Amino acid sequence: MSRPWPGKPIRQRPQAAADIAAIADHLSASAGPAIALRFIDAIEAAYGLLSTHPASGSPRHAHVLPELPVPLRFHPVKHFERILVYYLDLPDTVEVTRIWDASRGLETLLEEELA
């Protein structure tokens, strides 16, 4: 996702892009292509929100990776609330690290490599 955002630029790590593709593929197969497109639109909207209000995400899981330069934050995707955008609010950019289905659990996410 490389569109210009109204606030801080969004930098998406390759794993976050892969997460979006995997979730969209799953939604398309299980609920239909229209739902997958709604998901992509919701991700775009979430990125827009995080660009202008990067501190709006919860730092509740920041303790799991205290070595990061800033607290790890997450924000739910509107209409797909169990899908979370994990990101870092860096001085000059918002870096999206993962897009995660919370029903899979935080432990599973940490086993995969969050940041």
N, C-alpha and C positions, 0 to 999 in steps of 0.2 A: 504494500500500500504506500504509494509515493505521492499522494496528492498533497497540495499545500494546506496546512491547517491554520486556523485563525490565531493560535497562540504559539506555544513551543512546537518545534518540529517533532514528529513522531519517527523514531527509528525502530524498526521491527527486526528482531533477530530472526535468522533463518528458521529456527525451531518454531517460533510463533507462527510464521507463514505456513509451515508444515502442519501445525496444529489446526489452523483455520481450514486448510484444505481437507484434512482428515475429518473434522467435525462436519463440514459442509457435505462431503461425500456420504458420511453416515446419515445425515439428515435427509439428503436427497433419496437415498435408498430406502430409508425407513418411513419417511413422512412425505416425500415428494420434492421435486425441484423447486416449487414455489416457497416451501419452508426453508430450503437451503439458501435461496436468494434473500429471504427475509433475514436470515442469520447474517449473511454478508453485509447487508444494509445496517443491521444492528451493531456489528463490529465497527463499521465506518462511523456510526453515530457515537459509539463509545470512545473511539480515538479522537473525534472532535471534542468531546467533553473533556477528555484527559489532556488534550492540547491546551485548552483554555483554563481548566481547573485541575492541574496535576495533583494537588494535595487532597482532592476529594476521595481518593481511594483509601481503604483501610490499611494501616500498617500492622494489623493484628498478627500476621505471620512473619514479621520482620525478625523475630527472635530465632527463627530456624536458620538464618544465614547472617549472623551478626558481622561477618567479615566484609560485607558489601559496603561500598563507599557511602551509600544513603540507604535508608530503610526500604525494604521490599514492600511494595503496596499491591493491593488487588482491588478490582472494581467489577461488580457483576454486569453482565451484558443485558440491557433492557429487553424484556420479553423472553429471554433465555437465561434466567437468573442463576441457574446452577453452573453456567459457563462464566468463568472468571478470567479477567485480563490481569496478568501479573506483570508489574512494571517497576522501573526505577525512575524517580523524578530527579534527574541530573540537572546541573546548573543551566545547560544550554539546550537540553533535549529531554524528551520522555522516551525511555528505552523499554519497549515491550519485549519481555523475555519469554513468556509462555501464554497460551490460551488454554485453559484447563477446565474440564468437567469436574466440578466439586464432588459429584457422586463417586468419583474414582478414589477420592481420599488424598489428603495431604501427604501421607506416608508414601504412596505410590508416586506422587509427583517428585518427591525428594529422591526416591530411588532412581528416577529417570534423570535428573539434572535440570534444576530449575534455573540457575543463573550462571 
